[in-house]
Amino acid sequence: MVLRGPQGIPALTEKQREIRALEEGNAALRQELAAREARNKKLRESTEIQEQEIRKRLHLLRPGETQFVLPEQGQQPAPKASQQP
């Protein structure tokens, strides 16, 4: 009864599976956190990287620079208005 009951072996294996899944999730979050901390450190220390990030986010250009904006993949171009004579 103890081995097959609601707190028996099936419940134990399910809890172990949940623990493994949570540990894997924690490991992934730790890696993401480390990557973000490294990126933040680079931003704090390098004015060149700061400038690149600001220009990218605000879509700023230096005098004489040209920017080309392409439609995203899978996005259809806007239909042209039909001209009837």
SVG drawing of the C-alpha trace seen along z (x, -y; Angstrom):
<svg xmlns="http://www.w3.org/2000/svg" viewBox="-10 -66 46 68">
<polyline fill="none" stroke="black" stroke-width="0.4" points="0.0,0.0 2.8,-2.4 4.7,-1.8 1.6,-2.3 -0.3,-4.9 -0.6,-8.6 2.8,-9.1 4.5,-6.0 7.0,-5.5 5.1,-7.2 4.8,-10.3 8.5,-10.1 9.6,-9.8 7.3,-12.7 8.8,-14.9 12.3,-14.0 11.3,-14.9 10.0,-18.2 13.2,-18.9 15.3,-18.1 13.2,-20.4 13.5,-23.3 17.3,-22.8 17.6,-23.0 15.5,-26.1 17.7,-27.6 20.9,-26.8 19.5,-28.5 18.5,-31.6 22.0,-31.7 23.6,-31.6 21.2,-34.4 22.0,-36.5 25.8,-36.0 25.5,-37.1 23.5,-40.2 26.0,-41.1 28.8,-40.7 27.0,-42.9 26.3,-45.6 29.9,-45.6 31.0,-46.2 28.5,-49.0 29.7,-50.6 33.4,-50.4 33.3,-51.2 32.0,-54.5 32.2,-53.1 29.8,-50.3 27.5,-52.8 27.4,-55.0 26.6,-52.0 23.8,-51.0 22.3,-54.5 22.5,-55.0 20.9,-51.6 18.0,-52.1 17.3,-55.7 18.0,-55.2 20.5,-58.0 22.9,-58.6 26.1,-60.6 26.3,-63.3 26.9,-61.6 25.7,-58.2 22.9,-56.4 20.6,-53.8 18.7,-51.2 15.5,-49.8 14.5,-46.4 11.2,-44.7 11.3,-41.8 11.4,-38.3 7.9,-37.0 6.4,-40.4 4.6,-41.3 5.1,-44.6 2.2,-47.0 -0.1,-46.6 0.1,-49.4 -2.9,-51.5 -4.3,-50.4 -4.6,-53.0 -7.4,-52.7 -7.3,-54.9"/>
</svg>
